[in-house]
Amino acid sequence: MIRNMSHNSFALLQARGYKLTEPRRRVIEQLHDRRRALTALELHQLLASEGISLASIYRTLELLVELGLAEAATRSGDEQRYIACSPGQHHHHIVCSRCGRVADITECLLEPFEDVVRERTGFTIESHTLEFHGYCSACRQ
């Protein structure tokens, strides 16, 4: 299934007119295969033997976020981490604070809250993100 997710990402990248370069392919594969939030430096360490530069990794991550194929995870005092995402599927994440393991939460219960926010602020809400941080079962032990 993970391999199919990366192939879907490849297809979307090409459908939007971007070339599937080897660095892009390898970054996408690593994000999908590792199933954890990774920094650009961690990706660089994983791909250094393949000659993929840190600059290429940063450019690829920016593109993947722009296309909705990855999200930047937030965590106070930490370097930006990236999570592979399925395009067009609204979901949220829970990220292990120790090992970076990521689980998707596909159920969204925020619509009623959006209504309250919209009424109180007068904003038109285009999107929202919600991210949980905690410890996975392996790291709790």
Buried (B, 14 or more C-beta within 10 A) or exposed (E): EEEEBBEBBBEBBEEEEEEEEEBBBBBBBBBBBBBBBBBBEBBBEBBEEEEBEBEBBBBBBBBBBEBBBBBBBEBEEEEBBBBBBBBEEEBBBBBBEEEBBBEBEEEEEBEEEBEEBEEEEEEEEEEEEEBEBEEBEEEEE
